[in-house]
Amino acid sequence: MKIAFIGLGNMGGPMALNLHKAGHTLSAFDLSAEACKKFAAEGLPIAKSAAETVAGAEVVISMLPASAHVEGLFLGGAGKPGLLDSIQAGTLVIDSSTIAAATSRKVAEAAAAKGVAMIDAPVSGGTGGAIAGTLTFMVGGDTKDLERARPVLEKMGANIFHAGAAGAGQTAKICNNMLLGILMIGTSEALALGVANGLDPKVLSEIMRRSSGGNWALEKYNPVPGVMEAAPASKNYAGGFGTDLMLKDLGLAQENATAVRAATPLGGLARSLYAAHSLAGHGALDFSSVLKLVQKAG
């Protein structure tokens, strides 16, 4: 199967590599020359432009930072044509970016008008999951389009859920990431409190992991440096899922909550705390670095 992959960041790059290793005919592109060079060195075929990437593709996958990037890529703007003008009818588009559900629906409707099927399929599992091919996909769109996408998604992930119609995958993702942001702050607070009282963070983490406070951060993504060798915290909070990306997702959750009149007091507080953390100059660090904010406040 010929697949076009656009967006070779911390998540997209490893996802594209897994498809390439699975034997698919791949063509990839990123606006970052550095990203293109990095993954070309790992054997990924790189195109000269997004339009060149999608030429003749049966499936087009995008993994971009925000709503504006996805809308700009596919619909164009400022006198520039959108990629939908270059994608042939009958092609399946899978957008794995985390963006506003309304934007997903808007782009999907525009795609349908051109005879192009589109699903939103944001992911969870972090860079580790992207590298290992164990991501969770939350899919919004028609069932028939999901089934068409499934063999491709299975090469990048271990869990595939159909959340509902177009945009539903995005809604599920922002709910998950709102909880994740809240959870990471709470975990950081608990660990900081224990350390301030002289407890060994490794011992405390194991106690809480095996008790009622156990959670994903304690299992896979401990925010304290040195507790988990593979976690971003032990790599100076490099790589992983950036603070500014978490802030963006918390913003999407709050915008959605306002639109549907849902109460999300902890989500709002988490957004404020991550905003403060970003303003302190930590926007490029992994989101688990919010521990720094908690420790400073103490």
Secondary structure, 3 states (H helix, E strand, C coil): CEEEEECCCCCHHHHHHHHHHCCCEEEEECCCHHHHHHHHCCCCCECCCHHHHHCCCCEEEECCCCHHHHHHHHHEECCEECHHHCCCCCCEEEECCCCCHHHHHHHHHHHHHCCCEEEECCEECHHHHHHHCCEEEEEECCHHHHHHHHHHHCCCEEEEEEEECCCHHHHHHHHHHHHHHHHHHHHHHHHHHHHHCCCCHHHHHHHHHCCCCCCHHHHHCCCCCCCCCCCHHHHCCCCCCEHHHHHHHHHHHHHHHHHHCCCCHHHHHHHHHHHHHHHHHHCCCEHHHHHHHHHHHC
